Amino acid sequence: MKNINKLYKTVLLAAFVFSGISAFAQETPKEEDFFKIMKVATPEGIILEVGGLVNLPNGDLGISTRRGDVFIVENPTSSRPYFRKFASGLHEILGLAYKDGAFYCAQRGELTKLVDTNMDGKADVYETIYSWPLSGHYHEYSFGPKIAPDGSFFVTGNVAFGNEEWWRGESRVPWRGWAMRITEDGKMEPWATGMRSPAGLGFLNNELFYTDNQGDWMGSGALWKIEKGDFMGHPAGLAWSGMPNSPVKLTEAQFNSKIDPRKVKNDKGRYIKPENVVNENFKTLFDMKKEFPELRLPAVWLPYGILGISNSEPITIPKGYFGPFEGQTLVGDQGMSILSRVFMEKVNGEYQGASFMFRSGFRSGVLRMSWARDSSLFIGETNRGWGSAGEANEGLQRLVWNNKTPFEMKAVRAMPDGFEIEFTQPVDPKSAEDLASYAVESYIYKYHPVYGSPPVNNENLTIKGVKLSADGLKARIIVDNLRRYYIHTIKLDGIRERDNFYSLVHSTAYYTLNNIPEGAKLSMTEVSTKNSAIVIAQAPAAVGGIKKAAVAAPAKQVAQVPAQAEKAPTYNDVKGMLASYTCLSCHNPDRKLVGPAFKDIAKRKYSPEKILQLIHNPQPENWPEYPTPMPPMPQVKKEDGLKIAAYINSLR
């Protein structure tokens, strides 16, 4: 009995310690305590819907809009910036560059040069550098240009979608779904294909990268490096690989011979929309790279619903900007109105690395970024037709760092036997040397013609040991069963900062492991294997046994308790579940985001079983007014889905 009482006291002490940690964690500074979002004052009557941003040599800001205007903003970081219209009448400008005194923009159908020859502050020359075909489909957006180190321009083009097969991306005219290199004298060179919605084009350390959105053939958004002749995975652009100047030689027929495009008709001769198949023998991108050597794998995945749903421009953080994160990459997201941060490294000659949440809370969809002279970051935003989180349809904001260092994971690096995590500030040794502070899971996405993919092949990985550096800035963890090409979710919920006992501002990293490096592995004799979770997990069972013996009631008394109708769960009851399944990235209880509000879903009067079915295999045609289809989510457990459904139906 004495031993049991001792164990009981131990558990109570552990509970007290962990509740203390929770109390401290509540005081941990948040992202907004370091990076402040400030609105740029805009003159009344100007609707920006920003499509392009560029900082000019004199500190002015150039802005292009989806409505076809170009503005120059003088003193853009001041409280009273001055807006001057430089050009107008253009067609959906989704990118802007500046070179040798002229603006260059990608209209829907051409790369255009804008010049003010008479120096009156307005463009008087609108010169077509190069034009490309259009079918007239609404989704044929064009993005760019980005200026290469040699002075040439790069532009990317969206695919269209089918008429009957409205879910399937199509390249109806040449170079849709392609990146194009265009010279100043108007010569065009097709560069790479396999793109679906390549809104994010950028040079990172003089190398060309781009981001794409989740969709058909795209399991999730990601950041890709582009080299001439690359195939990024979406097959629509292969329609033009037979052209004489195509650097990509893979054909549609070759592609379809190796993977089923699922162009199936029903007994009435109508095409059937591909749906996610649970427990199927699926293919992955890395499976198909064995068949198609020109297939380029993502450098870093940006997990859907967590780090975005419509990834946009990538931009390098310059030296001296944003403190410990200089040299890393920020990636915008138009749908979730957020910024992600990416740390990349090269292993065996290939890029890979970790992605992190960086800053949320922008007023509309983040599409474009440009650095100001004062080291703040201009954020250009738009919503119309695409949908996004936030209360506005457009906007221009500025992200300002207060020169204080947040407690974050600065970097995650692959090791032969696990990962090395570098922190921005020294960690508390007791928490950092406890295996209970870490969790690692790996998964991947399907490569199929369905819109998006659920995470598949999920596996919780065993952490065998941790070694903390003497300065407390690095923790190296040994992880069993690292899987090449998989996303490794690394959670550090138990890590605390040394001096203030703060938790991390963002405690999760998503590492894309394209290659496992060679080198020396840690010996078990030099690592900590302490795991407080084992002691705490065992102790409550004994205490529970004591409690149960003390309060057990006779069977007849239990039987006398009257049955009560099950109460519908509240939002607080399901909020954690909605967050963990990423539902909240697209849905809100009361207002429209990327998807319908839960209260609007409730009005459809679906049964709980029907809601569960639609979670597992959505029917976007039920909500034609929302342009972003919902991906299949078969990973939502039946009991969780029914609980979410009960909450939704309680809102009727």
Legacy VTK file of the C-alpha trace (Angstrom):
# vtk DataFile Version 3.0
C-alpha trace
ASCII
DATASET POLYDATA
POINTS 652 float
0.000 0.000 0.000
2.914 2.290 0.823
4.335 1.742 -2.682
0.958 2.493 -4.243
0.665 5.740 -2.290
4.168 6.680 -3.367
3.225 6.035 -7.004
0.043 8.058 -6.577
2.060 11.023 -5.250
4.494 10.676 -8.159
1.657 10.894 -10.650
0.142 13.901 -8.908
3.529 15.617 -8.973
3.901 14.830 -12.683
0.426 16.226 -13.328
1.363 19.385 -11.413
4.589 19.771 -13.394
2.810 19.331 -16.735
0.035 21.741 -15.763
2.793 24.205 -14.918
4.252 23.706 -18.370
0.824 24.421 -19.859
0.610 27.616 -17.840
3.989 28.721 -19.127
3.045 27.718 -22.667
0.043 30.043 -22.557
2.424 32.957 -21.999
4.625 31.989 -24.923
4.865 34.827 -27.473
3.032 34.255 -30.740
4.023 34.995 -34.329
2.280 38.366 -34.180
4.565 39.393 -31.285
7.533 39.386 -33.697
6.108 40.041 -37.159
3.456 42.738 -37.345
1.035 43.031 -40.261
0.457 46.651 -41.258
-1.997 47.960 -43.846
-0.705 50.218 -46.598
-3.026 53.199 -46.928
-4.763 53.089 -50.304
-6.600 56.053 -51.895
-10.365 55.823 -51.951
-11.710 54.249 -55.118
-8.636 52.146 -55.938
-9.319 48.416 -55.896
-5.933 46.782 -56.059
-6.501 43.014 -56.464
-2.726 42.726 -56.617
-1.288 40.522 -59.360
2.305 41.726 -59.286
4.731 43.645 -57.046
8.235 44.936 -57.679
10.438 47.239 -55.632
12.080 49.921 -57.792
15.708 51.105 -57.449
14.616 54.436 -55.919
12.478 52.733 -53.247
9.136 53.228 -54.997
6.810 50.247 -55.343
5.355 49.001 -58.631
1.974 47.267 -58.476
0.050 45.464 -61.212
-3.562 44.458 -60.723
-5.901 41.814 -62.007
-8.062 44.678 -63.325
-5.329 45.669 -65.781
-3.727 48.676 -64.101
-0.137 49.431 -63.116
0.542 51.835 -60.260
3.741 53.396 -58.947
3.618 54.101 -55.217
5.966 56.775 -53.888
7.046 56.599 -50.230
5.281 53.234 -49.905
6.383 52.592 -46.297
5.225 55.995 -45.044
1.880 56.749 -43.425
0.809 58.645 -46.558
2.037 56.848 -49.674
1.280 58.479 -53.023
-0.320 56.317 -55.732
0.199 57.224 -59.383
-1.431 55.258 -62.218
1.280 54.357 -64.713
-0.656 52.160 -67.176
-4.172 50.804 -67.702
-6.307 48.748 -70.060
-4.239 45.572 -69.777
-5.626 42.062 -69.304
-5.343 40.378 -65.867
-1.716 41.239 -65.032
-0.436 38.450 -62.749
3.178 39.505 -62.461
5.412 42.547 -62.749
9.157 43.059 -63.269
11.399 46.080 -63.731
14.520 46.270 -65.894
16.525 49.131 -67.364
13.855 51.755 -66.710
10.916 49.736 -68.083
8.190 47.583 -66.592
7.493 44.118 -67.970
4.255 42.298 -67.226
2.565 39.053 -68.176
-0.893 39.739 -69.497
-3.134 36.784 -70.149
-1.866 36.433 -73.706
1.485 38.196 -73.921
4.628 39.543 -72.314
4.373 43.324 -72.505
6.961 46.095 -72.075
5.727 49.409 -70.642
7.854 52.509 -71.163
7.434 56.182 -70.274
9.349 57.825 -73.133
8.187 61.424 -72.599
8.831 61.292 -68.846
5.358 62.464 -67.827
4.957 59.668 -65.271
2.736 57.489 -67.469
3.482 54.706 -69.935
3.124 55.839 -73.537
4.625 52.728 -75.157
2.933 49.331 -74.751
5.183 46.935 -76.650
4.454 43.251 -77.214
7.646 41.276 -76.582
6.039 37.889 -77.249
2.451 36.622 -77.466
1.117 33.100 -77.008
-2.153 31.432 -78.030
-5.338 31.486 -75.947
-8.412 29.279 -76.185
-10.507 31.726 -74.185
-10.982 29.416 -71.193
-11.227 31.358 -67.931
-8.463 29.340 -66.245
-5.750 30.252 -68.743
-3.960 32.631 -66.396
-0.383 33.620 -67.178
2.179 34.379 -64.490
5.398 36.373 -64.495
7.759 37.480 -65.703
10.758 36.715 -63.548
14.097 38.012 -64.776
16.882 35.446 -65.086
20.543 36.236 -64.297
21.208 36.520 -68.053
18.437 39.127 -68.449
15.888 36.854 -70.140
12.324 36.452 -68.854
10.431 33.421 -67.578
6.645 33.103 -67.773
4.311 30.233 -66.832
0.817 29.371 -68.085
-2.144 27.696 -66.381
-3.995 24.809 -67.979
-7.658 25.041 -68.911
-10.281 22.495 -67.807
-12.500 20.182 -69.784
-16.070 20.908 -70.788
-17.589 17.526 -70.048
-14.590 16.503 -67.940
-14.667 19.747 -65.961
-12.316 18.236 -63.378
-9.478 17.442 -65.790
-6.743 19.906 -66.675
-6.274 20.425 -70.428
-3.699 22.223 -72.560
-5.928 23.359 -75.401
-3.376 25.584 -77.096
0.426 25.420 -77.209
2.437 26.058 -74.053
-0.398 25.899 -71.533
1.043 24.069 -68.523
4.563 25.149 -69.525
7.321 27.495 -68.424
8.654 29.646 -71.265
11.950 31.510 -71.561
11.613 34.720 -73.559
14.424 37.013 -74.656
14.277 40.792 -74.942
14.135 40.539 -78.745
11.014 38.348 -78.634
12.389 34.835 -79.056
10.564 32.161 -77.054
12.061 28.881 -75.879
9.794 26.266 -74.226
11.556 25.319 -70.995
9.608 22.749 -68.956
6.099 21.330 -68.630
3.946 19.292 -66.271
2.522 22.345 -64.501
-1.092 22.729 -63.497
-1.505 26.144 -61.856
2.024 27.561 -61.600
1.227 30.834 -59.816
4.492 30.929 -57.905
7.544 31.526 -60.087
10.790 32.860 -58.662
14.577 32.850 -58.715
16.064 31.649 -55.430
19.822 32.240 -55.307
19.779 32.584 -59.110
18.057 29.207 -59.605
14.537 28.915 -61.034
11.832 27.484 -58.746
8.051 27.414 -58.814
5.087 26.381 -56.707
1.950 24.620 -57.869
-1.473 24.030 -56.342
-3.137 20.831 -55.274
-5.427 19.445 -57.982
-5.669 16.627 -60.493
-2.327 14.776 -60.527
-1.109 17.106 -57.753
-1.464 15.467 -54.343
-0.540 18.672 -52.542
1.213 21.955 -53.137
4.995 21.997 -53.211
8.124 23.901 -54.221
9.961 22.564 -57.290
13.293 23.468 -58.848
13.009 23.860 -62.632
15.627 22.888 -65.196
15.245 22.842 -68.949
13.483 19.666 -70.124
11.824 18.905 -66.782
8.383 17.309 -66.470
6.718 18.359 -63.204
3.960 15.746 -63.167
0.760 17.128 -64.699
0.284 15.464 -68.120
-1.764 18.161 -69.899
1.243 20.007 -71.320
2.561 16.815 -72.931
0.157 17.578 -75.789
2.953 19.773 -77.198
6.007 17.636 -76.470
6.089 16.625 -80.141
6.716 20.203 -81.279
10.162 20.635 -82.873
11.372 23.073 -80.213
10.105 21.060 -77.194
12.883 20.104 -74.746
10.526 17.503 -73.199
10.319 14.297 -75.239
7.881 12.315 -73.069
4.601 11.883 -74.986
0.992 11.569 -73.838
0.880 8.020 -75.220
3.974 7.021 -73.255
2.543 8.571 -70.120
-0.838 6.851 -70.478
0.819 3.496 -71.116
2.391 3.561 -67.661
-0.350 5.088 -65.501
-4.114 5.004 -65.911
-5.596 8.472 -66.638
-9.027 7.004 -65.762
-10.874 8.366 -68.770
-13.857 6.088 -68.245
-17.408 6.441 -69.593
-20.650 5.164 -68.106
-23.318 3.189 -69.956
-24.725 6.460 -71.320
-21.390 7.411 -72.876
-20.645 10.142 -70.341
-17.266 10.478 -68.665
-17.104 9.448 -65.021
-15.277 11.758 -62.637
-12.348 9.906 -60.998
-12.792 9.484 -57.255
-10.319 8.483 -54.603
-10.222 4.717 -54.093
-9.508 3.555 -50.562
-7.132 0.599 -50.111
-6.108 0.613 -53.772
-2.704 -0.286 -55.163
-1.727 3.313 -55.938
1.265 4.969 -57.582
3.406 7.773 -56.168
5.481 10.401 -57.957
8.687 8.643 -57.013
7.311 5.342 -58.365
6.758 7.006 -61.720
10.177 8.661 -61.784
11.535 5.171 -62.400
9.465 5.153 -65.612
9.949 8.821 -66.550
13.500 10.021 -65.776
12.583 13.579 -66.734
9.980 13.715 -63.935
11.084 16.297 -61.359
10.164 15.535 -57.743
9.289 18.391 -55.375
12.205 19.839 -53.453
9.882 20.484 -50.504
6.243 19.494 -50.078
3.883 22.079 -48.528
1.262 19.865 -46.857
-2.268 20.605 -47.987
-4.506 22.401 -45.506
-1.570 22.977 -43.181
0.856 25.126 -45.169
-1.566 26.197 -47.831
-4.083 25.148 -50.432
-3.074 27.491 -53.293
0.652 28.111 -52.984
1.947 31.267 -54.627
5.210 33.172 -54.953
8.470 32.012 -53.341
10.944 34.714 -52.293
14.380 34.632 -50.657
14.897 36.450 -47.351
17.888 38.749 -48.004
20.932 38.933 -45.783
20.229 41.033 -42.708
16.432 40.731 -43.068
14.106 38.933 -40.638
16.856 37.964 -38.210
17.775 34.277 -37.954
15.882 33.359 -41.127
18.026 35.237 -43.660
18.759 33.166 -46.745
15.683 30.998 -46.322
12.547 31.099 -48.487
9.092 32.461 -47.806
6.169 31.046 -49.800
2.786 32.733 -50.006
-0.565 30.996 -50.084
-3.548 32.538 -51.792
-6.233 30.304 -50.275
-5.229 30.245 -46.610
-3.834 33.812 -46.619
-0.585 32.754 -44.968
3.182 32.694 -45.383
5.200 29.496 -45.003
8.943 29.332 -44.425
11.198 26.833 -46.203
14.721 25.740 -45.267
16.476 23.868 -48.085
19.682 21.881 -48.240
21.332 19.766 -50.918
21.832 16.050 -50.285
23.424 13.939 -53.018
23.092 16.912 -55.353
19.313 17.299 -54.904
17.343 19.911 -53.000
15.219 18.854 -50.040
14.314 20.389 -46.728
11.759 21.479 -44.191
8.687 23.679 -44.388
7.187 25.553 -41.422
4.267 27.841 -40.743
5.539 31.434 -40.562
2.734 34.030 -40.433
-1.040 33.843 -40.722
-3.790 36.442 -40.486
-3.501 38.411 -43.728
-6.690 40.130 -44.830
-6.925 38.336 -48.189
-5.143 35.745 -50.317
-1.349 36.187 -50.423
-0.260 36.174 -54.083
2.801 38.437 -54.461
5.659 39.747 -52.297
8.414 42.344 -52.624
11.064 43.598 -50.172
11.043 47.249 -49.143
14.163 49.297 -48.494
13.481 49.293 -44.743
13.607 45.431 -44.720
9.847 45.055 -44.372
7.950 42.846 -46.812
5.121 44.084 -49.031
2.287 41.557 -49.394
-0.024 41.807 -52.421
-3.389 40.107 -51.989
-6.422 39.021 -54.003
-9.507 36.874 -53.553
-12.000 37.337 -56.434
-13.029 34.082 -58.093
-10.520 32.035 -56.132
-11.647 32.324 -52.515
-9.422 32.833 -49.498
-9.364 33.224 -45.749
-9.620 36.805 -44.476
-12.260 39.474 -44.445
-11.344 41.272 -47.681
-11.281 40.570 -51.420
-8.008 42.401 -52.045
-5.304 44.250 -50.225
-1.778 45.574 -49.856
-0.117 44.977 -46.508
3.376 45.103 -45.047
5.048 42.572 -42.744
7.417 44.257 -40.281
9.895 42.481 -37.975
10.468 44.088 -34.558
14.109 42.895 -34.320
13.321 40.436 -31.531
14.219 36.785 -32.086
11.335 34.296 -31.777
11.966 30.861 -30.281
11.673 28.717 -33.401
13.225 25.847 -35.252
15.747 27.700 -37.393
16.516 24.669 -39.562
16.027 20.907 -39.822
18.745 18.858 -41.538
18.697 15.226 -42.620
21.168 12.893 -40.917
22.074 9.270 -41.759
20.048 8.088 -38.765
17.501 10.854 -38.232
17.434 14.651 -38.118
19.361 17.537 -36.622
17.165 20.389 -35.418
18.720 23.821 -35.003
16.994 26.396 -32.788
17.088 30.173 -32.789
17.655 30.211 -29.015
19.149 27.684 -26.545
16.724 25.023 -25.355
16.032 23.795 -21.839
18.222 20.656 -21.479
15.699 18.716 -19.403
12.963 19.032 -22.026
15.320 18.628 -24.994
16.894 15.408 -23.672
13.493 13.800 -23.082
12.236 11.624 -25.966
8.685 12.481 -24.928
9.295 16.001 -26.299
9.528 14.671 -29.863
7.233 12.852 -32.292
7.871 11.901 -35.930
5.395 10.597 -38.498
5.940 9.946 -42.216
3.481 9.793 -45.114
3.191 10.529 -48.825
0.551 11.426 -51.430
-0.958 9.449 -54.277
-0.155 10.279 -57.894
-3.513 9.976 -59.654
-6.022 11.993 -61.739
-8.218 12.658 -58.689
-8.319 16.203 -57.302
-5.672 16.091 -54.560
-4.775 13.161 -52.361
-5.203 12.104 -48.770
-1.996 11.400 -46.854
-1.239 7.700 -47.371
1.160 5.094 -45.990
1.137 6.934 -42.660
3.513 5.564 -40.064
4.494 6.749 -36.587
8.261 6.427 -36.274
10.211 5.423 -33.181
12.651 7.933 -31.724
15.494 6.010 -30.102
17.720 8.743 -28.739
18.603 12.434 -28.698
21.912 14.266 -28.434
21.912 17.932 -27.381
24.793 20.217 -28.350
26.757 21.909 -25.593
25.369 25.341 -26.492
21.783 24.082 -26.477
21.162 25.240 -30.057
21.031 21.840 -31.768
19.282 18.564 -30.990
20.023 15.489 -33.054
17.435 12.721 -32.907
17.796 9.088 -33.960
14.689 7.995 -35.854
13.898 4.451 -36.951
12.676 3.665 -40.475
13.408 6.877 -42.336
11.641 6.633 -45.696
13.131 8.170 -48.822
10.840 10.574 -50.724
8.368 10.733 -47.814
7.235 13.767 -45.849
8.415 13.470 -42.241
6.298 15.459 -39.797
8.500 16.393 -36.839
6.626 17.643 -33.760
8.436 19.242 -30.844
5.537 20.008 -28.534
7.564 19.313 -25.400
10.605 21.457 -26.187
11.092 24.559 -24.036
13.370 27.574 -24.286
16.145 27.624 -21.680
15.750 31.025 -19.998
11.991 31.685 -20.112
10.669 28.145 -20.536
8.714 29.266 -23.608
7.384 26.680 -26.047
8.178 27.066 -29.740
6.140 29.621 -31.665
5.652 26.900 -34.305
6.407 23.431 -33.019
6.043 21.383 -36.232
8.318 20.943 -39.248
7.543 19.019 -42.450
10.722 17.558 -43.920
10.793 16.183 -47.488
13.422 13.422 -47.455
14.445 12.975 -51.096
17.790 11.497 -50.053
19.161 10.034 -46.828
22.717 11.335 -46.407
25.660 9.081 -45.827
28.011 9.562 -42.900
28.574 8.622 -39.282
25.611 7.558 -37.202
25.266 8.321 -33.521
26.166 5.640 -30.997
23.540 4.789 -28.405
26.167 5.421 -25.738
26.299 9.146 -26.582
22.561 9.914 -26.605
19.838 10.386 -24.024
17.143 7.695 -24.018
15.087 9.139 -21.164
11.371 9.082 -21.923
9.083 10.583 -19.293
5.999 9.561 -21.302
6.584 5.904 -20.429
6.483 6.570 -16.671
3.439 8.816 -16.912
1.610 6.449 -19.257
2.095 3.545 -16.820
1.299 5.358 -13.593
-2.325 6.421 -14.178
-3.321 2.811 -14.810
-2.409 1.920 -11.231
-4.061 5.023 -9.843
-7.123 4.336 -11.956
-7.261 0.887 -10.403
-7.291 2.362 -6.887
-9.932 4.901 -7.830
-12.089 2.299 -9.475
-11.956 0.053 -6.405
-12.850 2.945 -4.155
-15.838 4.283 -6.069
-17.233 1.211 -7.777
-21.018 1.153 -7.372
-23.247 -1.921 -7.197
-24.622 -3.013 -10.531
-28.195 -2.295 -9.506
-27.297 1.353 -8.744
-25.732 1.805 -12.175
-28.826 0.344 -13.777
-31.012 2.883 -11.979
-29.375 5.850 -13.734
-31.896 7.034 -16.359
-30.784 7.103 -19.978
-30.322 10.570 -21.455
-30.514 11.677 -25.053
-27.079 12.207 -26.518
-26.274 15.906 -26.690
-24.966 17.345 -29.968
-21.278 18.289 -29.764
-20.397 21.967 -29.589
-17.772 23.756 -31.646
-15.345 23.517 -28.733
-15.961 19.758 -28.626
-14.859 19.306 -32.243
-12.476 22.231 -32.754
-9.346 20.178 -32.109
-10.589 17.484 -34.464
-11.402 20.017 -37.187
-7.924 21.489 -36.841
-6.111 18.155 -36.906
-7.947 17.088 -40.076
-7.223 20.557 -41.613
-10.962 21.298 -42.035
-10.492 24.802 -40.621
-8.147 25.753 -43.460
-11.189 25.983 -45.756
-14.266 26.132 -43.516
-15.589 28.428 -40.789
-18.691 27.900 -38.621
-20.429 31.093 -39.752
-18.805 32.603 -42.833
-17.653 31.566 -46.274
-13.930 30.932 -46.714
-12.462 28.781 -49.470
-15.365 26.410 -48.814
-18.899 26.925 -47.469
-19.597 27.772 -43.840
-20.648 24.876 -41.631
-24.016 26.560 -41.081
-24.578 26.607 -44.861
-23.729 22.914 -45.092
-26.249 22.302 -42.307
-28.972 23.884 -44.452
-28.544 21.062 -46.982
-30.004 18.672 -44.372
-27.597 15.857 -45.170
-27.722 12.868 -42.862
-24.610 12.263 -40.710
-23.802 9.248 -42.869
-24.057 11.381 -46.041
-21.745 14.036 -44.571
-19.219 11.319 -43.720
-19.479 9.980 -47.274
-18.897 13.478 -48.712
-15.881 13.995 -46.453
-14.332 10.797 -47.786
-15.256 11.498 -51.420
-16.442 15.089 -51.959
-18.765 16.075 -54.796
-17.624 19.589 -55.858
-20.507 19.769 -58.333
-22.786 20.166 -55.292
-21.154 23.565 -54.655
-20.491 25.075 -58.127
-20.116 28.573 -56.686
-16.858 27.540 -54.972
-13.955 27.368 -57.450
-11.620 25.257 -55.291
-12.807 21.636 -55.055
-12.397 19.796 -51.775
-9.906 16.903 -51.891
-10.852 13.395 -50.731
-10.268 12.844 -47.007
-10.679 9.124 -46.298
-8.235 9.497 -43.407
-11.074 10.972 -41.313
-12.134 8.149 -38.997
-15.783 7.120 -39.037
-16.421 8.062 -35.401
-14.735 11.435 -35.894
-16.600 12.149 -39.118
-19.946 11.353 -37.517
-19.129 13.608 -34.579
-18.252 16.445 -36.972
-21.492 15.746 -38.850
-23.479 15.920 -35.604
-21.939 19.304 -34.849
-22.696 20.612 -38.360
-26.306 19.449 -38.220
-26.766 21.129 -34.836
-26.377 24.471 -36.651
-29.627 24.160 -38.607
LINES 1 653
652 0 1 2 3 4 5 6 7 8 9 10 11 12 13 14 15 16 17 18 19 20 21 22 23 24 25 26 27 28 29 30 31 32 33 34 35 36 37 38 39 40 41 42 43 44 45 46 47 48 49 50 51 52 53 54 55 56 57 58 59 60 61 62 63 64 65 66 67 68 69 70 71 72 73 74 75 76 77 78 79 80 81 82 83 84 85 86 87 88 89 90 91 92 93 94 95 96 97 98 99 100 101 102 103 104 105 106 107 108 109 110 111 112 113 114 115 116 117 118 119 120 121 122 123 124 125 126 127 128 129 130 131 132 133 134 135 136 137 138 139 140 141 142 143 144 145 146 147 148 149 150 151 152 153 154 155 156 157 158 159 160 161 162 163 164 165 166 167 168 169 170 171 172 173 174 175 176 177 178 179 180 181 182 183 184 185 186 187 188 189 190 191 192 193 194 195 196 197 198 199 200 201 202 203 204 205 206 207 208 209 210 211 212 213 214 215 216 217 218 219 220 221 222 223 224 225 226 227 228 229 230 231 232 233 234 235 236 237 238 239 240 241 242 243 244 245 246 247 248 249 250 251 252 253 254 255 256 257 258 259 260 261 262 263 264 265 266 267 268 269 270 271 272 273 274 275 276 277 278 279 280 281 282 283 284 285 286 287 288 289 290 291 292 293 294 295 296 297 298 299 300 301 302 303 304 305 306 307 308 309 310 311 312 313 314 315 316 317 318 319 320 321 322 323 324 325 326 327 328 329 330 331 332 333 334 335 336 337 338 339 340 341 342 343 344 345 346 347 348 349 350 351 352 353 354 355 356 357 358 359 360 361 362 363 364 365 366 367 368 369 370 371 372 373 374 375 376 377 378 379 380 381 382 383 384 385 386 387 388 389 390 391 392 393 394 395 396 397 398 399 400 401 402 403 404 405 406 407 408 409 410 411 412 413 414 415 416 417 418 419 420 421 422 423 424 425 426 427 428 429 430 431 432 433 434 435 436 437 438 439 440 441 442 443 444 445 446 447 448 449 450 451 452 453 454 455 456 457 458 459 460 461 462 463 464 465 466 467 468 469 470 471 472 473 474 475 476 477 478 479 480 481 482 483 484 485 486 487 488 489 490 491 492 493 494 495 496 497 498 499 500 501 502 503 504 505 506 507 508 509 510 511 512 513 514 515 516 517 518 519 520 521 522 523 524 525 526 527 528 529 530 531 532 533 534 535 536 537 538 539 540 541 542 543 544 545 546 547 548 549 550 551 552 553 554 555 556 557 558 559 560 561 562 563 564 565 566 567 568 569 570 571 572 573 574 575 576 577 578 579 580 581 582 583 584 585 586 587 588 589 590 591 592 593 594 595 596 597 598 599 600 601 602 603 604 605 606 607 608 609 610 611 612 613 614 615 616 617 618 619 620 621 622 623 624 625 626 627 628 629 630 631 632 633 634 635 636 637 638 639 640 641 642 643 644 645 646 647 648 649 650 651
